């Protein structure tokens, strides 16, 4: 288990990634991410509409658009 200082330093790095509006995925969104082969713990949801969902990687900042199945 990481000690508190390491967690805080990684949190500071993540806050600099400029995805402020992204949120943790819901259970339904987590299932969709798993269907596409993504690890839902590494992705945040930016926007969602009836046909697609935009997600951003917590670590790299890569943005992906996934169609809802």
PyMOL Python script that loads the backbone (N, CA, C, O; Angstrom):
from pymol import cmd

cmd.read_pdbstr("""\
ATOM      1  N   UNK A   1       0.850  -1.178   0.000  1.00  0.00           N
ATOM      2  CA  UNK A   1       0.000   0.000   0.000  1.00  0.00           C
ATOM      3  C   UNK A   1       0.893   1.239   0.000  1.00  0.00           C
ATOM      4  O   UNK A   1       1.814   1.335   0.811  1.00  0.00           O
ATOM      5  N   UNK A   2       0.628   2.199  -0.913  1.00  0.00           N
ATOM      6  CA  UNK A   2       1.494   3.374  -0.970  1.00  0.00           C
ATOM      7  C   UNK A   2       1.312   4.258   0.259  1.00  0.00           C
ATOM      8  O   UNK A   2       0.214   4.368   0.803  1.00  0.00           O
ATOM      9  N   UNK A   3       2.396   4.880   0.683  1.00  0.00           N
ATOM     10  CA  UNK A   3       2.252   5.764   1.826  1.00  0.00           C
ATOM     11  C   UNK A   3       1.621   7.085   1.374  1.00  0.00           C
ATOM     12  O   UNK A   3       1.538   7.352   0.175  1.00  0.00           O
ATOM     13  N   UNK A   4       1.190   7.888   2.300  1.00  0.00           N
ATOM     14  CA  UNK A   4       0.406   9.080   2.022  1.00  0.00           C
ATOM     15  C   UNK A   4       1.155  10.078   1.150  1.00  0.00           C
ATOM     16  O   UNK A   4       0.544  10.707   0.286  1.00  0.00           O
ATOM     17  N   UNK A   5       2.441  10.241   1.349  1.00  0.00           N
ATOM     18  CA  UNK A   5       3.193  11.223   0.577  1.00  0.00           C
ATOM     19  C   UNK A   5       3.190  10.865  -0.902  1.00  0.00           C
ATOM     20  O   UNK A   5       3.015  11.747  -1.743  1.00  0.00           O
ATOM     21  N   UNK A   6       3.381   9.588  -1.241  1.00  0.00           N
ATOM     22  CA  UNK A   6       3.379   9.176  -2.646  1.00  0.00           C
ATOM     23  C   UNK A   6       2.018   9.433  -3.271  1.00  0.00           C
ATOM     24  O   UNK A   6       1.938   9.876  -4.416  1.00  0.00           O
ATOM     25  N   UNK A   7       0.949   9.163  -2.536  1.00  0.00           N
ATOM     26  CA  UNK A   7      -0.394   9.391  -3.075  1.00  0.00           C
ATOM     27  C   UNK A   7      -0.620  10.871  -3.360  1.00  0.00           C
ATOM     28  O   UNK A   7      -1.173  11.221  -4.402  1.00  0.00           O
ATOM     29  N   UNK A   8      -0.203  11.733  -2.454  1.00  0.00           N
ATOM     30  CA  UNK A   8      -0.394  13.167  -2.643  1.00  0.00           C
ATOM     31  C   UNK A   8       0.410  13.676  -3.826  1.00  0.00           C
ATOM     32  O   UNK A   8      -0.072  14.525  -4.576  1.00  0.00           O
ATOM     33  N   UNK A   9       1.627  13.176  -4.009  1.00  0.00           N
ATOM     34  CA  UNK A   9       2.434  13.654  -5.121  1.00  0.00           C
ATOM     35  C   UNK A   9       1.825  13.212  -6.448  1.00  0.00           C
ATOM     36  O   UNK A   9       1.859  13.975  -7.414  1.00  0.00           O
ATOM     37  N   UNK A  10       1.263  11.989  -6.526  1.00  0.00           N
ATOM     38  CA  UNK A  10       0.637  11.557  -7.769  1.00  0.00           C
ATOM     39  C   UNK A  10      -0.665  12.328  -7.990  1.00  0.00           C
ATOM     40  O   UNK A  10      -1.028  12.603  -9.134  1.00  0.00           O
ATOM     41  N   UNK A  11      -1.375  12.681  -6.910  1.00  0.00           N
ATOM     42  CA  UNK A  11      -2.602  13.459  -7.044  1.00  0.00           C
ATOM     43  C   UNK A  11      -2.294  14.832  -7.626  1.00  0.00           C
ATOM     44  O   UNK A  11      -3.040  15.329  -8.470  1.00  0.00           O
ATOM     45  N   UNK A  12      -1.213  15.442  -7.188  1.00  0.00           N
ATOM     46  CA  UNK A  12      -0.826  16.748  -7.714  1.00  0.00           C
ATOM     47  C   UNK A  12      -0.532  16.646  -9.201  1.00  0.00           C
ATOM     48  O   UNK A  12      -0.927  17.520  -9.973  1.00  0.00           O
ATOM     49  N   UNK A  13       0.158  15.588  -9.612  1.00  0.00           N
ATOM     50  CA  UNK A  13       0.476  15.402 -11.023  1.00  0.00           C
ATOM     51  C   UNK A  13      -0.790  15.236 -11.840  1.00  0.00           C
ATOM     52  O   UNK A  13      -0.900  15.790 -12.934  1.00  0.00           O
ATOM     53  N   UNK A  14      -1.751  14.475 -11.319  1.00  0.00           N
ATOM     54  CA  UNK A  14      -2.990  14.244 -12.055  1.00  0.00           C
ATOM     55  C   UNK A  14      -3.809  15.518 -12.183  1.00  0.00           C
ATOM     56  O   UNK A  14      -4.476  15.718 -13.199  1.00  0.00           O
ATOM     57  N   UNK A  15      -3.774  16.382 -11.178  1.00  0.00           N
ATOM     58  CA  UNK A  15      -4.578  17.601 -11.245  1.00  0.00           C
ATOM     59  C   UNK A  15      -4.040  18.562 -12.302  1.00  0.00           C
ATOM     60  O   UNK A  15      -4.758  19.474 -12.714  1.00  0.00           O
ATOM     61  N   UNK A  16      -2.807  18.385 -12.749  1.00  0.00           N
ATOM     62  CA  UNK A  16      -2.226  19.234 -13.784  1.00  0.00           C
ATOM     63  C   UNK A  16      -2.595  18.770 -15.190  1.00  0.00           C
ATOM     64  O   UNK A  16      -2.198  19.414 -16.161  1.00  0.00           O
ATOM     65  N   UNK A  17      -3.342  17.670 -15.332  1.00  0.00           N
ATOM     66  CA  UNK A  17      -3.611  17.080 -16.638  1.00  0.00           C
ATOM     67  C   UNK A  17      -4.729  17.772 -17.416  1.00  0.00           C
ATOM     68  O   UNK A  17      -4.980  17.383 -18.557  1.00  0.00           O
ATOM     69  N   UNK A  18      -5.407  18.766 -16.871  1.00  0.00           N
ATOM     70  CA  UNK A  18      -6.400  19.571 -17.571  1.00  0.00           C
ATOM     71  C   UNK A  18      -7.636  18.794 -18.002  1.00  0.00           C
ATOM     72  O   UNK A  18      -8.186  19.070 -19.068  1.00  0.00           O
ATOM     73  N   UNK A  19      -8.082  17.840 -17.213  1.00  0.00           N
ATOM     74  CA  UNK A  19      -9.378  17.220 -17.468  1.00  0.00           C
ATOM     75  C   UNK A  19     -10.260  17.431 -16.250  1.00  0.00           C
ATOM     76  O   UNK A  19     -10.721  16.483 -15.613  1.00  0.00           O
ATOM     77  N   UNK A  20     -10.481  18.703 -15.947  1.00  0.00           N
ATOM     78  CA  UNK A  20     -11.194  19.092 -14.731  1.00  0.00           C
ATOM     79  C   UNK A  20     -12.665  18.692 -14.740  1.00  0.00           C
ATOM     80  O   UNK A  20     -13.232  18.417 -13.682  1.00  0.00           O
ATOM     81  N   UNK A  21     -13.294  18.655 -15.916  1.00  0.00           N
ATOM     82  CA  UNK A  21     -14.719  18.357 -15.971  1.00  0.00           C
ATOM     83  C   UNK A  21     -15.006  16.866 -16.015  1.00  0.00           C
ATOM     84  O   UNK A  21     -16.172  16.471 -15.985  1.00  0.00           O
ATOM     85  N   UNK A  22     -14.006  16.047 -16.082  1.00  0.00           N
ATOM     86  CA  UNK A  22     -14.197  14.601 -16.161  1.00  0.00           C
ATOM     87  C   UNK A  22     -14.586  14.045 -14.791  1.00  0.00           C
ATOM     88  O   UNK A  22     -14.119  14.515 -13.753  1.00  0.00           O
ATOM     89  N   UNK A  23     -15.450  13.036 -14.820  1.00  0.00           N
ATOM     90  CA  UNK A  23     -15.949  12.428 -13.583  1.00  0.00           C
ATOM     91  C   UNK A  23     -15.692  10.922 -13.583  1.00  0.00           C
ATOM     92  O   UNK A  23     -15.463  10.313 -14.628  1.00  0.00           O
ATOM     93  N   UNK A  24     -15.736  10.349 -12.403  1.00  0.00           N
ATOM     94  CA  UNK A  24     -15.609   8.906 -12.247  1.00  0.00           C
ATOM     95  C   UNK A  24     -16.800   8.226 -12.935  1.00  0.00           C
ATOM     96  O   UNK A  24     -17.930   8.691 -12.789  1.00  0.00           O
ATOM     97  N   UNK A  25     -16.575   7.141 -13.677  1.00  0.00           N
ATOM     98  CA  UNK A  25     -17.687   6.493 -14.387  1.00  0.00           C
ATOM     99  C   UNK A  25     -18.671   5.799 -13.447  1.00  0.00           C
ATOM    100  O   UNK A  25     -18.293   5.300 -12.387  1.00  0.00           O
ATOM    101  N   UNK A  26     -19.952   5.777 -13.861  1.00  0.00           N
ATOM    102  CA  UNK A  26     -20.978   5.059 -13.122  1.00  0.00           C
ATOM    103  C   UNK A  26     -20.821   3.558 -13.393  1.00  0.00           C
ATOM    104  O   UNK A  26     -19.997   3.161 -14.217  1.00  0.00           O
ATOM    105  N   UNK A  27     -21.595   2.739 -12.712  1.00  0.00           N
ATOM    106  CA  UNK A  27     -21.505   1.290 -12.921  1.00  0.00           C
ATOM    107  C   UNK A  27     -21.848   0.910 -14.355  1.00  0.00           C
ATOM    108  O   UNK A  27     -21.188   0.056 -14.948  1.00  0.00           O
ATOM    109  N   UNK A  28     -22.866   1.534 -14.906  1.00  0.00           N
ATOM    110  CA  UNK A  28     -23.269   1.257 -16.286  1.00  0.00           C
ATOM    111  C   UNK A  28     -22.153   1.652 -17.256  1.00  0.00           C
ATOM    112  O   UNK A  28     -21.870   0.925 -18.209  1.00  0.00           O
ATOM    113  N   UNK A  29     -21.526   2.797 -17.014  1.00  0.00           N
ATOM    114  CA  UNK A  29     -20.420   3.243 -17.853  1.00  0.00           C
ATOM    115  C   UNK A  29     -19.209   2.336 -17.689  1.00  0.00           C
ATOM    116  O   UNK A  29     -18.478   2.099 -18.651  1.00  0.00           O
ATOM    117  N   UNK A  30     -18.987   1.822 -16.471  1.00  0.00           N
ATOM    118  CA  UNK A  30     -17.874   0.887 -16.232  1.00  0.00           C
ATOM    119  C   UNK A  30     -18.060  -0.380 -17.056  1.00  0.00           C
ATOM    120  O   UNK A  30     -17.099  -0.898 -17.625  1.00  0.00           O
ATOM    121  N   UNK A  31     -19.288  -0.880 -17.124  1.00  0.00           N
ATOM    122  CA  UNK A  31     -19.558  -2.077 -17.932  1.00  0.00           C
ATOM    123  C   UNK A  31     -19.299  -1.818 -19.404  1.00  0.00           C
ATOM    124  O   UNK A  31     -18.769  -2.686 -20.097  1.00  0.00           O
ATOM    125  N   UNK A  32     -19.664  -0.634 -19.899  1.00  0.00           N
ATOM    126  CA  UNK A  32     -19.414  -0.282 -21.291  1.00  0.00           C
ATOM    127  C   UNK A  32     -17.909  -0.214 -21.563  1.00  0.00           C
ATOM    128  O   UNK A  32     -17.442  -0.709 -22.588  1.00  0.00           O
ATOM    129  N   UNK A  33     -17.157   0.392 -20.655  1.00  0.00           N
ATOM    130  CA  UNK A  33     -15.704   0.463 -20.817  1.00  0.00           C
ATOM    131  C   UNK A  33     -15.087  -0.932 -20.848  1.00  0.00           C
ATOM    132  O   UNK A  33     -14.177  -1.188 -21.637  1.00  0.00           O
ATOM    133  N   UNK A  34     -15.570  -1.830 -20.006  1.00  0.00           N
ATOM    134  CA  UNK A  34     -15.051  -3.197 -19.988  1.00  0.00           C
ATOM    135  C   UNK A  34     -15.357  -3.930 -21.288  1.00  0.00           C
ATOM    136  O   UNK A  34     -14.544  -4.733 -21.747  1.00  0.00           O
ATOM    137  N   UNK A  35     -16.526  -3.663 -21.895  1.00  0.00           N
ATOM    138  CA  UNK A  35     -16.864  -4.282 -23.179  1.00  0.00           C
ATOM    139  C   UNK A  35     -15.872  -3.889 -24.268  1.00  0.00           C
ATOM    140  O   UNK A  35     -15.562  -4.686 -25.153  1.00  0.00           O
ATOM    141  N   UNK A  36     -15.377  -2.652 -24.197  1.00  0.00           N
ATOM    142  CA  UNK A  36     -14.390  -2.174 -25.166  1.00  0.00           C
ATOM    143  C   UNK A  36     -12.963  -2.568 -24.787  1.00  0.00           C
ATOM    144  O   UNK A  36     -12.029  -2.290 -25.539  1.00  0.00           O
ATOM    145  N   UNK A  37     -12.782  -3.209 -23.637  1.00  0.00           N
ATOM    146  CA  UNK A  37     -11.462  -3.663 -23.229  1.00  0.00           C
ATOM    147  C   UNK A  37     -10.660  -2.646 -22.432  1.00  0.00           C
ATOM    148  O   UNK A  37      -9.454  -2.813 -22.257  1.00  0.00           O
ATOM    149  N   UNK A  38     -11.306  -1.601 -21.952  1.00  0.00           N
ATOM    150  CA  UNK A  38     -10.627  -0.593 -21.148  1.00  0.00           C
ATOM    151  C   UNK A  38     -10.737  -0.951 -19.672  1.00  0.00           C
ATOM    152  O   UNK A  38     -11.734  -1.529 -19.238  1.00  0.00           O
ATOM    153  N   UNK A  39      -9.706  -0.603 -18.905  1.00  0.00           N
ATOM    154  CA  UNK A  39      -9.756  -0.738 -17.454  1.00  0.00           C
ATOM    155  C   UNK A  39     -10.450   0.515 -16.918  1.00  0.00           C
ATOM    156  O   UNK A  39      -9.903   1.614 -17.004  1.00  0.00           O
ATOM    157  N   UNK A  40     -11.654   0.349 -16.364  1.00  0.00           N
ATOM    158  CA  UNK A  40     -12.446   1.515 -15.963  1.00  0.00           C
ATOM    159  C   UNK A  40     -11.781   2.332 -14.871  1.00  0.00           C
ATOM    160  O   UNK A  40     -12.138   3.496 -14.685  1.00  0.00           O
ATOM    161  N   UNK A  41     -10.835   1.772 -14.148  1.00  0.00           N
ATOM    162  CA  UNK A  41     -10.140   2.533 -13.098  1.00  0.00           C
ATOM    163  C   UNK A  41      -9.190   3.573 -13.672  1.00  0.00           C
ATOM    164  O   UNK A  41      -8.801   4.511 -12.977  1.00  0.00           O
ATOM    165  N   UNK A  42      -8.812   3.409 -14.951  1.00  0.00           N
ATOM    166  CA  UNK A  42      -7.863   4.322 -15.581  1.00  0.00           C
ATOM    167  C   UNK A  42      -8.537   5.407 -16.416  1.00  0.00           C
ATOM    168  O   UNK A  42      -7.850   6.260 -16.979  1.00  0.00           O
ATOM    169  N   UNK A  43      -9.862   5.392 -16.506  1.00  0.00           N
ATOM    170  CA  UNK A  43     -10.569   6.318 -17.394  1.00  0.00           C
ATOM    171  C   UNK A  43     -11.603   7.138 -16.643  1.00  0.00           C
ATOM    172  O   UNK A  43     -12.232   6.650 -15.704  1.00  0.00           O
ATOM    173  N   UNK A  44     -11.779   8.395 -17.063  1.00  0.00           N
ATOM    174  CA  UNK A  44     -12.782   9.300 -16.531  1.00  0.00           C
ATOM    175  C   UNK A  44     -13.727   9.699 -17.664  1.00  0.00           C
ATOM    176  O   UNK A  44     -13.310   9.795 -18.818  1.00  0.00           O
ATOM    177  N   UNK A  45     -14.995   9.929 -17.335  1.00  0.00           N
ATOM    178  CA  UNK A  45     -15.994  10.281 -18.338  1.00  0.00           C
ATOM    179  C   UNK A  45     -16.058  11.800 -18.477  1.00  0.00           C
ATOM    180  O   UNK A  45     -16.260  12.519 -17.499  1.00  0.00           O
ATOM    181  N   UNK A  46     -15.881  12.274 -19.717  1.00  0.00           N
ATOM    182  CA  UNK A  46     -15.973  13.712 -19.992  1.00  0.00           C
ATOM    183  C   UNK A  46     -17.401  14.103 -20.350  1.00  0.00           C
ATOM    184  O   UNK A  46     -17.998  14.951 -19.687  1.00  0.00           O
ATOM    185  N   UNK A  47     -17.953  13.489 -21.398  1.00  0.00           N
ATOM    186  CA  UNK A  47     -19.319  13.774 -21.821  1.00  0.00           C
ATOM    187  C   UNK A  47     -20.004  12.487 -22.227  1.00  0.00           C
ATOM    188  O   UNK A  47     -19.360  11.488 -22.551  1.00  0.00           O
ATOM    189  N   UNK A  48     -21.329  12.536 -22.202  1.00  0.00           N
ATOM    190  CA  UNK A  48     -22.108  11.371 -22.598  1.00  0.00           C
ATOM    191  C   UNK A  48     -23.407  11.851 -23.224  1.00  0.00           C
ATOM    192  O   UNK A  48     -24.054  12.763 -22.708  1.00  0.00           O
ATOM    193  N   UNK A  49     -23.791  11.229 -24.348  1.00  0.00           N
ATOM    194  CA  UNK A  49     -25.102  11.486 -24.919  1.00  0.00           C
ATOM    195  C   UNK A  49     -25.726  10.145 -25.300  1.00  0.00           C
ATOM    196  O   UNK A  49     -25.222   9.096 -24.900  1.00  0.00           O
ATOM    197  N   UNK A  50     -26.812  10.166 -26.065  1.00  0.00           N
ATOM    198  CA  UNK A  50     -27.539   8.931 -26.353  1.00  0.00           C
ATOM    199  C   UNK A  50     -26.737   7.937 -27.183  1.00  0.00           C
ATOM    200  O   UNK A  50     -26.938   6.730 -27.054  1.00  0.00           O
ATOM    201  N   UNK A  51     -25.840   8.415 -28.025  1.00  0.00           N
ATOM    202  CA  UNK A  51     -25.151   7.512 -28.945  1.00  0.00           C
ATOM    203  C   UNK A  51     -23.685   7.256 -28.628  1.00  0.00           C
ATOM    204  O   UNK A  51     -23.131   6.258 -29.089  1.00  0.00           O
ATOM    205  N   UNK A  52     -23.037   8.130 -27.853  1.00  0.00           N
ATOM    206  CA  UNK A  52     -21.611   7.951 -27.592  1.00  0.00           C
ATOM    207  C   UNK A  52     -21.213   8.489 -26.233  1.00  0.00           C
ATOM    208  O   UNK A  52     -21.971   9.195 -25.567  1.00  0.00           O
ATOM    209  N   UNK A  53     -19.992   8.132 -25.841  1.00  0.00           N
ATOM    210  CA  UNK A  53     -19.423   8.556 -24.565  1.00  0.00           C
ATOM    211  C   UNK A  53     -17.964   8.941 -24.814  1.00  0.00           C
ATOM    212  O   UNK A  53     -17.238   8.211 -25.487  1.00  0.00           O
ATOM    213  N   UNK A  54     -17.534  10.080 -24.276  1.00  0.00           N
ATOM    214  CA  UNK A  54     -16.138  10.520 -24.409  1.00  0.00           C
ATOM    215  C   UNK A  54     -15.442  10.307 -23.079  1.00  0.00           C
ATOM    216  O   UNK A  54     -15.919  10.759 -22.038  1.00  0.00           O
ATOM    217  N   UNK A  55     -14.316   9.618 -23.118  1.00  0.00           N
ATOM    218  CA  UNK A  55     -13.552   9.325 -21.910  1.00  0.00           C
ATOM    219  C   UNK A  55     -12.120   9.819 -22.069  1.00  0.00           C
ATOM    220  O   UNK A  55     -11.608   9.932 -23.182  1.00  0.00           O
ATOM    221  N   UNK A  56     -11.484  10.111 -20.943  1.00  0.00           N
ATOM    222  CA  UNK A  56     -10.104  10.569 -20.934  1.00  0.00           C
ATOM    223  C   UNK A  56      -9.309   9.697 -19.963  1.00  0.00           C
ATOM    224  O   UNK A  56      -9.802   9.348 -18.890  1.00  0.00           O
ATOM    225  N   UNK A  57      -8.089   9.349 -20.336  1.00  0.00           N
ATOM    226  CA  UNK A  57      -7.230   8.535 -19.485  1.00  0.00           C
ATOM    227  C   UNK A  57      -6.697   9.383 -18.342  1.00  0.00           C
ATOM    228  O   UNK A  57      -6.253  10.512 -18.552  1.00  0.00           O
ATOM    229  N   UNK A  58      -6.743   8.836 -17.130  1.00  0.00           N
ATOM    230  CA  UNK A  58      -6.272   9.562 -15.945  1.00  0.00           C
ATOM    231  C   UNK A  58      -4.781   9.880 -16.018  1.00  0.00           C
ATOM    232  O   UNK A  58      -4.349  10.927 -15.535  1.00  0.00           O
ATOM    233  N   UNK A  59      -3.996   8.994 -16.613  1.00  0.00           N
ATOM    234  CA  UNK A  59      -2.549   9.109 -16.552  1.00  0.00           C
ATOM    235  C   UNK A  59      -1.958   9.825 -17.760  1.00  0.00           C
ATOM    236  O   UNK A  59      -1.062  10.655 -17.605  1.00  0.00           O
ATOM    237  N   UNK A  60      -2.447   9.517 -18.966  1.00  0.00           N
ATOM    238  CA  UNK A  60      -1.844  10.065 -20.175  1.00  0.00           C
ATOM    239  C   UNK A  60      -2.607  11.239 -20.750  1.00  0.00           C
ATOM    240  O   UNK A  60      -2.042  12.028 -21.507  1.00  0.00           O
ATOM    241  N   UNK A  61      -3.893  11.376 -20.405  1.00  0.00           N
ATOM    242  CA  UNK A  61      -4.700  12.452 -20.961  1.00  0.00           C
ATOM    243  C   UNK A  61      -5.274  12.124 -22.331  1.00  0.00           C
ATOM    244  O   UNK A  61      -5.872  12.991 -22.969  1.00  0.00           O
ATOM    245  N   UNK A  62      -5.105  10.885 -22.798  1.00  0.00           N
ATOM    246  CA  UNK A  62      -5.627  10.475 -24.106  1.00  0.00           C
ATOM    247  C   UNK A  62      -7.155  10.454 -24.066  1.00  0.00           C
ATOM    248  O   UNK A  62      -7.750   9.949 -23.115  1.00  0.00           O
ATOM    249  N   UNK A  63      -7.780  11.004 -25.103  1.00  0.00           N
ATOM    250  CA  UNK A  63      -9.234  11.081 -25.176  1.00  0.00           C
ATOM    251  C   UNK A  63      -9.729  10.065 -26.202  1.00  0.00           C
ATOM    252  O   UNK A  63      -9.163   9.959 -27.290  1.00  0.00           O
ATOM    253  N   UNK A  64     -10.775   9.321 -25.868  1.00  0.00           N
ATOM    254  CA  UNK A  64     -11.381   8.337 -26.763  1.00  0.00           C
ATOM    255  C   UNK A  64     -12.880   8.579 -26.811  1.00  0.00           C
ATOM    256  O   UNK A  64     -13.484   8.965 -25.810  1.00  0.00           O
ATOM    257  N   UNK A  65     -13.476   8.354 -27.966  1.00  0.00           N
ATOM    258  CA  UNK A  65     -14.919   8.421 -28.141  1.00  0.00           C
ATOM    259  C   UNK A  65     -15.417   7.018 -28.438  1.00  0.00           C
ATOM    260  O   UNK A  65     -14.973   6.383 -29.395  1.00  0.00           O
ATOM    261  N   UNK A  66     -16.340   6.535 -27.614  1.00  0.00           N
ATOM    262  CA  UNK A  66     -16.863   5.176 -27.757  1.00  0.00           C
ATOM    263  C   UNK A  66     -18.345   5.221 -28.079  1.00  0.00           C
ATOM    264  O   UNK A  66     -19.096   5.982 -27.469  1.00  0.00           O
ATOM    265  N   UNK A  67     -18.766   4.404 -29.039  1.00  0.00           N
ATOM    266  CA  UNK A  67     -20.184   4.313 -29.357  1.00  0.00           C
ATOM    267  C   UNK A  67     -20.852   3.399 -28.349  1.00  0.00           C
ATOM    268  O   UNK A  67     -20.289   2.385 -27.936  1.00  0.00           O
ATOM    269  N   UNK A  68     -22.066   3.775 -27.958  1.00  0.00           N
ATOM    270  CA  UNK A  68     -22.826   2.914 -27.037  1.00  0.00           C
ATOM    271  C   UNK A  68     -23.384   1.739 -27.807  1.00  0.00           C
ATOM    272  O   UNK A  68     -23.873   1.885 -28.927  1.00  0.00           O
ATOM    273  N   UNK A  69     -23.306   0.577 -27.197  1.00  0.00           N
ATOM    274  CA  UNK A  69     -23.776  -0.646 -27.855  1.00  0.00           C
ATOM    275  C   UNK A  69     -25.162  -0.979 -27.342  1.00  0.00           C
ATOM    276  O   UNK A  69     -25.754  -1.973 -27.762  1.00  0.00           O
TER     277      UNK A  69
END
""", "prot")
cmd.dss("prot")
cmd.show_as("cartoon", "prot")
cmd.util.cbc("prot")
cmd.orient("prot")
